[in-house]
Amino acid sequence: MGEQTKIAVMGVSGRMGQMLLRAVDESNAATLIGASERPGHDWIGQDLGVAMGGAPRGVVVMDQPLDVLQNAHALLDFTTPEATMANAEIAAMVRAAHVIGTTGLSEANLKALEAVGRHAPVIRSGNFSLGVNLLTILTRKVAEALDEDFDIEVVEMHHRHKVDAPSGTALMLGEAAAEGRGQCLKDIRDAAREGITGERERGHIGFSALRGGDVIGEHEVVFAGAGERLSLKHISNDRMLYARGAVKAAIWGHHQKPGQYSMMDVLGMG
């Protein structure tokens, strides 16, 4: 067996943080060496295992990224834009692969991550599942094949606690559709509709976000033409598929040169 990838999990107490921990523990190629939480959190300074109500794990929860990442090969980051950007600076400094599943990143954030990618691998994806990444490829191909006589709508649904809309996955699908038509999403995106909106603008890509219950994630791309409609859909039934995909990305990123990567690259479909 080769060298194990030393992984740090950021935002370790959250629902996704806990799943990332499970995915690292399941892996034969990775080991947990660091964990972080926001300053002031009750877990800071505690052994992670004890904080979780179990046996000691030998990993102390810290609130300073440098302390967490100094020995890490990779970090798993599904936190907030502010935390992610702070983590990115330290990841670049220690040359750790930064696996980012954080949503809601601004254009300025993405621009800053380009600079980080000159010093360390940055693997960012709106979704780390194999099925969703295949859906992205199909969306691009269908958009390339169908002209603007087919309207494109991206519909997504998530649990009631999700705080951003549209989802990162929905935006990823919208970007794939726009790329298929040789355009930039920001130029043809219709984020929401309310009131007297007038007719739909030809060639635009619309988004609808539904929230309710405990839905893990459903994404559908609809191509609506005159007299026919094509629908591509993915349904997530287990959040662990995202966590396992992120760990796979971290192990892969550990061995890559600095640069900007996506889950497509990890899966060999880039």
HUTA-V287575 format. One record per residue. RES is the residue in one small letter. PHI is phi in whole degrees, -180 to 180 (none if undefined). D_CENTER is the distance of its C-alpha to the mean C-alpha in Angstrom with 2 decimals. Layout:
BEGIN
res: <RES/RES>
phi: <PHI/PHI>
d_center: <D_CENTER/D_CENTER>
END
This chain:
BEGIN
res: <m/g/e/q/t/k/i/a/v/m/g/v/s/g/r/m/g/q/m/l/l/r/a/v/d/e/s/n/a/a/t/l/i/g/a/s/e/r/p/g/h/d/w/i/g/q/d/l/g/v/a/m/g/g/a/p/r/g/v/v/v/m/d/q/p/l/d/v/l/q/n/a/h/a/l/l/d/f/t/t/p/e/a/t/m/a/n/a/e/i/a/a/m/v/r/a/a/h/v/i/g/t/t/g/l/s/e/a/n/l/k/a/l/e/a/v/g/r/h/a/p/v/i/r/s/g/n/f/s/l/g/v/n/l/l/t/i/l/t/r/k/v/a/e/a/l/d/e/d/f/d/i/e/v/v/e/m/h/h/r/h/k/v/d/a/p/s/g/t/a/l/m/l/g/e/a/a/a/e/g/r/g/q/c/l/k/d/i/r/d/a/a/r/e/g/i/t/g/e/r/e/r/g/h/i/g/f/s/a/l/r/g/g/d/v/i/g/e/h/e/v/v/f/a/g/a/g/e/r/l/s/l/k/h/i/s/n/d/r/m/l/y/a/r/g/a/v/k/a/a/i/w/g/h/h/q/k/p/g/q/y/s/m/m/d/v/l/g/m/g>
phi: <none/-77/-62/-75/-80/-85/-116/-113/-108/-95/66/-72/-85/-74/-60/-72/-58/-66/-70/-62/-58/-60/-67/-64/-63/-73/-79/-88/-113/-138/-141/-84/-125/-159/-150/-128/-145/-68/-55/91/-67/-61/-80/-58/87/-95/-63/-59/-61/-65/-60/-86/88/-126/-79/-58/-113/79/-121/-93/-75/-124/-115/-111/-54/-63/-65/-75/-101/-61/-115/-89/-85/-156/-128/-104/-132/-122/-111/-122/-54/-64/-66/-61/-69/-66/-65/-63/-61/-73/-59/-65/-66/-95/62/-95/-68/-106/-94/-114/-113/-63/-105/84/-69/-85/-60/-65/-61/-65/-64/-65/-67/-61/-67/-61/-65/-79/-117/-156/-68/-120/-114/-119/-149/-74/-163/-103/-88/-61/-60/-67/-69/-66/-61/-61/-62/-62/-61/-63/-66/-67/-63/-68/-81/-102/-85/-74/-69/-102/-76/-116/-126/-108/-115/-134/-136/-139/-62/-66/-89/-67/-102/-120/-154/-67/-68/-61/-67/-60/-65/-61/-68/-63/-64/-64/-64/-64/-62/-61/-100/70/-127/-103/-56/-62/-85/-132/-91/-109/-74/-161/-134/-158/77/-83/-94/80/-68/-62/-82/-60/88/-81/-113/-99/-130/-132/-119/-109/-134/171/58/-117/-60/-73/170/-132/-134/-137/-112/-109/-109/-109/-115/-74/84/-157/-146/-112/-128/-115/-140/-132/-123/-97/-111/-151/-64/-62/-64/-70/-65/-65/-65/-66/-65/-58/-65/-66/-63/-65/-65/-55/-105/-103/-76/-54/158/-99/-132/-129/-64/-59/-65/-60/-86/76/-115/-71>
d_center: <28.83/27.20/25.86/23.22/19.96/20.18/16.95/16.43/14.22/13.69/14.31/15.96/17.90/15.30/14.55/11.18/12.97/15.79/13.99/12.56/16.23/17.49/15.47/16.80/20.20/20.18/19.63/22.85/21.35/19.65/21.08/20.03/21.82/20.27/18.78/18.39/18.79/19.72/23.38/25.83/23.93/26.43/24.84/25.35/28.04/28.02/27.50/24.18/26.03/28.67/26.30/24.79/28.37/28.98/30.52/29.82/27.14/28.27/25.07/25.65/23.02/23.11/22.09/22.45/19.66/22.45/24.09/21.01/19.97/23.41/23.66/20.07/19.00/15.27/13.15/10.15/8.76/7.15/10.11/11.41/11.73/15.16/14.44/11.68/14.27/16.97/15.24/14.68/18.44/19.38/17.10/18.89/22.16/21.98/20.32/17.54/14.47/11.50/8.26/5.68/2.71/5.45/6.48/10.05/10.44/13.89/15.58/17.31/14.25/13.03/16.67/16.92/14.07/16.21/18.99/17.13/16.49/20.27/20.63/17.83/15.10/11.76/8.99/6.04/4.05/3.64/4.50/6.17/9.45/12.46/13.84/11.20/11.26/15.01/15.01/13.53/16.41/18.88/18.00/18.70/21.84/23.18/22.73/24.56/27.30/27.92/29.35/29.02/31.45/28.39/26.39/22.61/20.94/17.36/17.68/15.14/16.06/14.61/16.53/18.76/16.99/13.83/14.61/12.89/13.78/13.08/9.64/6.70/7.52/11.08/10.89/9.55/12.52/14.76/14.27/15.16/18.16/19.26/19.14/21.21/23.75/23.75/22.60/20.11/18.12/19.18/22.75/22.72/20.28/21.89/19.64/22.15/25.76/28.51/32.26/34.29/31.71/33.99/33.27/29.93/29.72/29.91/26.93/24.45/21.14/20.96/18.33/19.16/17.28/18.92/18.65/20.73/21.51/19.11/17.25/14.06/12.81/14.89/14.35/17.42/18.46/22.17/24.59/27.78/30.99/34.66/35.72/32.59/28.91/26.21/23.18/20.10/18.26/15.76/16.13/14.22/16.88/15.35/12.23/13.22/12.04/8.35/10.00/12.29/9.97/8.37/12.09/13.12/11.01/12.65/15.99/15.77/14.79/17.71/20.07/18.87/20.45/18.89/16.88/13.76/11.97/9.38/8.99/12.16/13.94/13.21/14.67/17.46/16.92/16.14>
END
